[in-house]
C-alpha cells in the first residue's frame, strides 16, 4: 500500500513539473497621450454609401453592410469626408491638415484614427437579407435624353439606399469612434487639432453617392469621450522559459478587417506576421529607456499570430504529412499520409486519391484543415484621376494567437505595450482597418522549451512553423533543399550534445520520402521611416517539412528550436512532430440514423423537384416564362429569407399574367413536394432550395429550346 501511495505521489509530482511556471509582472505605466471622441452622423435624407460593388443582377450600386445586413459607413470614407470638410473650413492650413489626417504616401500617417461607423441602437431582423430589407430599399433611376426629354435606352440602374427614418419616425444615426494620438504635440498645437476636428465635423454636410440628387445629407457632431480603461494582466499568460527569459502568450480578436500586404499589395496574408508585431511594439515603446537593448539585441522574439481552432488552440501551418482523401468511400476524410499509403495499398478503390495540405492551417488537436475567413473590399483612390481598386483582407470577428519572448528585464515594458489600449497591425491603421483587442485568459501558446525522447527507427517531421531565412554558401538567402536540411541537422546535432540522432529518410531508405516537401516564398515589407518598400527576399515557406528517421535512441531532443536570420521578427521557428502521433479525428459523417434520414429526405425532395420540372417542361418554356422573367423570379427566391417575404415579392410583380403564372407554378411545386416528397415538414430553407432548382432547370430548358429553334432556322 505504501508503495502505491509513493508511485501515485510521484506521478502527481511529474504532472506538476510538466506545467510551465507562471510569472507575475507589473506592467510599466505608458503615457499614450490619446484622446477619444464620438462622431455622431444623423441622416437628413436617404443615404447611399456606395461599396463599389453590385448585388447579383438586381442592384447596380450597393451600399456597405456587415455580415448581419447592418448598413455601415466605412472609416476610410468618413476620414476622407472629414478631410475634405477641413480643407473648406481651413483653406490656408495645409500643414495642420496634413498633421491631423496624414498625406498620401507619407510614412508616418496622421494623428487621427477613424473607425467604421455603425448604426446606433440597431438590431438584426432574422438574417442578412431581412435586415437589409428593413433598413434599406431599392431605387430605380435612368438618364434623360436632353433632346427628346425621354429616358435613354440601356441606362436604367438600380441602387440600394439607406432609409432616413426608422419605424416610428425616429432619425437613423451612425456612430464612429475617433482616436487622436497627441504624443509629442505641444498644448497650443493640441488645441488647434481639436478645433479643426470639431469644425470639420460641423462642416460635413454630405456623404455618399447622389449628393446633388437629394441623397447623402447629414448632420455631424463630435463629442469627447473618456479614455477606455486599460485591460488587466488576465489578458496575458506569462511563464518562464530557458535562462532569464519569459514568454508572454496573448490572443487577439479582430474588431475590424486586417490588411497585411503580400507581393501584389492588394491581397493580405492569412496570418499576422511576427514582423508586424515587432513594428507595433516599436511604435508603442519608442520612448522606452531600454529600447535599443530590447530591439537591437537578441532579447526579443515575436511569433506570428495564427488562427485559433474550435478548441482554442493555435493552429499550425498546413503540411503534406496530413492529406485529405478525394473520392472513394472515405471521401473528405483527413489522414496521416503514412497511414494513407498503407491503407490505400490494401484497398485502392475505397481510399480514392490523396490531396496533401499545402496551404492554410491545420489544428494541432484534430489535425484537420482550418480556413481563414477573408473578404474583398472596394475603395476609390482620389490621387490623380482616381481609380476604383479592391483589397482582399482578413475578415473581422476571428481570433488569432501567438507569443512574445524576451528577457525578464523587459517583460514589464512588453506587458504594458500589449495592455495599454487597442492593438493594430498592417495597413490603413488610421481608418477602417487593423483594430484588435485582447481576449481574456488565453492559453499558453509559446513553443515548448523542453525535450523529448526519440526511439531508434521512429519517423519524425521537422515542420517550419514560420517562414525561414537561411544564408547559403554564396552569402545569399538560399532556397535549395540541401541548405535547409543541413541547417536543421546542425541545429539538432548541436542541441543534442554533438550527437546525431537523425538521418534523412532518403538516406536511410534509399529513396525520397513522399512527405518531405520544401516550398519557397517571397518576404516583402514596407519601411515606414524611409517611406519605401523593402527589397524582396526569398525564404523557405512556413509549412515546409523535412522528414527524418531516428538512427539511434536519444533522450533529449528539443521539441522546438530556431534557425536562420531575423528570428526576432518571428522567422525560423521549427517544431519536431512525431508522425506516429498525427491522428486526424474523423469528421462527423452523415452515418447516424438522424443525419442519414435527413439527407435521404432532402435527396427525395430534389428528385421530386426534377420530376415536377420534367412534367411541366412545356409550361416552363411558354409565355410568360422567358429567360429574363425566370431570372427575376430566381433572384426573388435567393433574396427571400422567409416564405412570407417571398410571397410579398411575388405579389409585387405588376404584370397580372406573370404574377398569376409564377404564383401558380410555385404553389403547384409546394403541393407536389408535400404529397410526393419526404414525410417531414417542408421548411423554407428546403423549399427555397427546391424552388431554386426548379428555375435553374427552367433556364436550361429555355436554352435548349433556343438552340433547337436556331438550328431549325439554319
TAKAJO-V251299 format. One record per pair of residues at least 6 apart in sequence whose C-alpha atoms are under 7 Angstrom apart, sorted by the first residue. I is the first residue (numbers start at 1). J is the second residue. Records with the same first field share a line. If there is no record, write none. Layout:
BEGIN
I = J / J
END
This chain:
BEGIN
20 = 239
21 = 239 / 240
22 = 238 / 239 / 240
23 = 238 / 239 / 240
25 = 412
26 = 412
27 = 412 / 413 / 415 / 416
28 = 412 / 413 / 416
29 = 416
30 = 416
32 = 183
33 = 181 / 182 / 183
34 = 179 / 180 / 181 / 182
35 = 179 / 180 / 181 / 227
36 = 178 / 179 / 180 / 224 / 225 / 226 / 227
37 = 177 / 178 / 179 / 222 / 223 / 224 / 225
38 = 175 / 176 / 177 / 178 / 222 / 223 / 224 / 225
39 = 175 / 176 / 177 / 178 / 220 / 221 / 222 / 223
40 = 173 / 174 / 175 / 176 / 220 / 221 / 222
41 = 173 / 174 / 175 / 218 / 219 / 220 / 221
42 = 171 / 172 / 173 / 174 / 218 / 219 / 220
43 = 164 / 171 / 172 / 173 / 217 / 218 / 219
44 = 164 / 217 / 218 / 219
45 = 164 / 214 / 215 / 216 / 217
46 = 161 / 162 / 163 / 164 / 215 / 216
47 = 161 / 162 / 163 / 208 / 215 / 216
48 = 63 / 160 / 161 / 162 / 208 / 209 / 215 / 216
49 = 63 / 64 / 73 / 207 / 208 / 209
50 = 61 / 62 / 63 / 64 / 208 / 209
51 = 62 / 63 / 64 / 378
52 = 61 / 378
53 = 61 / 62
54 = 60 / 61 / 62
55 = 62
59 = 158 / 159 / 160
60 = 157 / 158 / 159
61 = 158 / 159 / 160
62 = 159 / 160
63 = 160 / 161
64 = 71 / 72 / 73
65 = 71 / 72
66 = 72
67 = 128
68 = 124 / 127 / 128
69 = 128 / 129 / 131 / 132
70 = 131 / 132
71 = 119
72 = 116 / 117 / 118 / 119
73 = 116 / 117 / 118
74 = 116 / 117 / 432
75 = 114 / 115 / 116 / 117 / 431 / 432
76 = 431 / 432
79 = 114 / 431
82 = 200 / 201 / 204
83 = 101
85 = 200 / 203 / 204
86 = 196 / 200
89 = 200
98 = 110
99 = 110 / 111
100 = 110 / 111 / 112 / 193
101 = 110 / 111 / 112
102 = 109 / 110
103 = 109
106 = 531
107 = 528 / 529 / 531
108 = 528
111 = 180 / 181 / 182
112 = 178 / 179 / 180 / 181 / 430
113 = 178 / 179 / 180 / 430 / 431
114 = 177 / 178 / 179 / 430 / 431 / 432
115 = 176 / 177 / 178 / 431 / 432
116 = 176 / 432
117 = 174 / 175 / 176
118 = 174 / 175 / 176
119 = 173 / 174 / 175
120 = 173 / 174 / 175
124 = 131
125 = 131
127 = 641
129 = 639 / 640 / 641
130 = 641
135 = 162 / 163
136 = 160 / 161 / 162 / 163
137 = 160 / 161 / 162
138 = 158 / 159 / 160 / 161
139 = 158 / 159 / 160
140 = 156 / 157 / 158 / 159
141 = 156 / 157 / 158
142 = 151 / 155 / 156 / 157
143 = 151 / 152 / 155
144 = 150 / 151 / 152
145 = 151 / 152
164 = 171 / 172
165 = 171 / 172
166 = 172
182 = 190
198 = 222
201 = 220 / 221 / 222
202 = 220 / 221
204 = 220
205 = 217 / 218 / 219
206 = 216 / 217 / 218
207 = 216 / 217
208 = 216
209 = 215 / 216
210 = 216
230 = 419 / 420 / 421
231 = 419 / 420
232 = 419
234 = 440 / 441
235 = 250 / 438 / 439 / 440 / 441 / 442
236 = 248 / 249 / 250 / 441 / 442
237 = 248 / 249 / 250 / 442 / 443 / 444
238 = 246 / 247 / 248 / 249
239 = 246 / 247 / 248
240 = 246 / 247
241 = 247 / 449
242 = 449
244 = 407 / 408
245 = 405 / 406 / 407 / 408
246 = 405 / 406 / 407 / 408
247 = 403 / 404 / 405 / 406 / 446
248 = 403 / 404 / 405
249 = 402 / 403 / 404 / 442 / 444 / 445 / 446
250 = 401 / 402 / 403 / 442
251 = 399 / 400 / 401 / 402 / 438 / 439 / 442
252 = 399 / 400 / 401 / 436 / 437 / 438 / 439
253 = 397 / 398 / 399 / 400 / 436 / 437 / 438 / 439
254 = 396 / 397 / 398 / 399 / 435 / 436 / 437
255 = 396 / 397 / 435 / 436
256 = 396 / 432 / 433 / 434 / 435
257 = 393 / 394 / 395 / 396 / 433 / 434
258 = 393 / 394 / 395 / 426 / 433 / 434
259 = 268 / 393 / 394 / 426 / 427 / 433 / 434
260 = 268 / 269 / 426 / 427
261 = 267 / 268 / 269
262 = 268 / 269 / 524
263 = 524
266 = 390 / 391 / 392
267 = 391 / 392 / 393
268 = 392 / 393 / 394
270 = 372 / 394
271 = 305 / 306
272 = 304 / 305 / 306
273 = 304 / 305
274 = 302 / 303 / 304 / 569 / 570
275 = 569 / 570
276 = 425 / 426
277 = 302
278 = 302 / 569
280 = 425
281 = 417
284 = 417
285 = 291 / 417
294 = 300
299 = 406 / 407
300 = 405 / 406 / 568
301 = 404 / 405 / 406 / 567 / 568 / 569 / 570
302 = 403 / 404 / 405 / 568 / 569 / 570
303 = 402 / 403 / 404 / 570
304 = 402 / 570
305 = 400 / 401 / 402
306 = 314 / 315 / 400 / 401 / 402
307 = 314 / 315 / 399 / 400 / 401
308 = 314 / 315 / 399 / 400 / 401
309 = 315 / 363 / 370
314 = 401 / 445
315 = 361 / 362 / 363 / 364
316 = 361 / 362 / 363 / 364 / 465
317 = 360 / 361 / 362 / 465 / 542 / 543
318 = 357 / 358 / 359 / 360 / 361 / 362 / 543
319 = 357 / 358 / 543 / 544 / 545
320 = 356 / 357 / 358 / 515 / 517
321 = 336 / 337 / 515
322 = 334 / 335 / 336 / 337 / 356 / 357
323 = 334 / 335 / 336 / 337 / 354 / 355 / 356 / 357
324 = 332 / 333 / 334 / 335 / 354 / 355 / 356
325 = 331 / 332 / 333 / 334 / 351 / 352 / 353 / 354 / 355
326 = 332 / 352 / 353 / 354 / 355
327 = 351 / 352 / 353
328 = 349 / 350 / 351 / 352
329 = 350 / 351
330 = 350 / 351
333 = 586 / 587
334 = 368 / 584 / 586
335 = 584
336 = 582 / 583 / 584
344 = 351
360 = 370 / 371
361 = 369 / 370 / 371
362 = 368 / 369 / 370
363 = 369 / 370
366 = 584 / 585
367 = 583 / 584 / 585
368 = 584
373 = 394 / 395
374 = 392 / 393 / 394 / 395
375 = 392 / 393 / 394 / 395
376 = 390 / 391 / 392 / 393
377 = 390 / 391 / 392
378 = 389 / 390 / 391
379 = 388 / 389 / 390
380 = 386 / 387 / 388 / 389
381 = 387 / 388
402 = 445
403 = 445 / 446
422 = 435 / 436 / 437
423 = 435 / 436 / 437
424 = 434 / 435 / 436
425 = 434
426 = 434
427 = 434
428 = 434
447 = 560
448 = 559 / 560
449 = 559 / 560
450 = 558 / 559
451 = 556 / 557 / 558 / 559
452 = 555 / 556 / 557 / 558 / 559
453 = 554 / 555 / 556 / 557
454 = 550 / 553 / 554 / 555
455 = 550 / 552 / 553 / 554
456 = 550 / 551 / 552 / 553
457 = 549 / 550 / 551
458 = 549 / 550
459 = 547 / 548 / 549 / 550 / 578 / 579
460 = 547 / 548 / 549 / 576 / 577 / 578 / 579
461 = 545 / 546 / 547 / 548 / 576 / 577 / 578 / 579
462 = 545 / 546 / 547 / 574 / 575 / 576 / 577
463 = 543 / 544 / 545 / 546 / 574 / 575 / 576
464 = 542 / 543 / 544 / 545 / 573 / 574 / 575
465 = 542 / 543 / 573 / 574 / 575
466 = 542 / 570 / 571 / 572 / 573
467 = 539 / 540 / 541 / 542 / 571 / 572
468 = 539 / 540 / 541 / 564 / 571 / 572
469 = 477 / 539 / 540 / 564 / 565 / 571 / 572
470 = 477 / 478 / 564 / 565
471 = 477 / 478
472 = 478 / 483
477 = 538 / 539
479 = 520 / 538 / 539 / 540
481 = 518
493 = 499 / 500
495 = 558
496 = 556 / 557
501 = 550 / 551 / 552 / 553 / 554
502 = 548 / 549 / 550 / 551
503 = 548 / 549 / 550 / 551
504 = 547 / 548 / 549
505 = 512 / 513 / 547 / 548 / 549
506 = 512 / 513
515 = 547
516 = 545 / 546 / 547
517 = 544 / 545 / 546
518 = 544 / 545
519 = 540 / 541 / 544
520 = 538 / 539 / 540 / 541
521 = 538 / 539 / 540 / 541
522 = 536 / 537 / 538 / 539
523 = 536 / 537 / 538 / 539
524 = 534 / 535 / 536 / 537
525 = 533 / 534
526 = 532 / 533 / 534
527 = 533 / 534
559 = 575 / 576
560 = 574 / 575 / 576
561 = 573 / 574 / 575
562 = 572 / 573 / 574
563 = 572 / 573
564 = 572
565 = 571
590 = 596
601 = 678
604 = 677 / 678
605 = 673 / 677 / 678
606 = 690
608 = 673 / 676 / 677
609 = 690 / 694
612 = 669
613 = 694
620 = 698
621 = 701 / 702
624 = 658
627 = 699 / 702
630 = 695 / 699
634 = 692 / 695
636 = 646 / 649
637 = 646 / 688 / 692
640 = 646
642 = 684
643 = 684
650 = 659 / 663
651 = 659
653 = 659
END
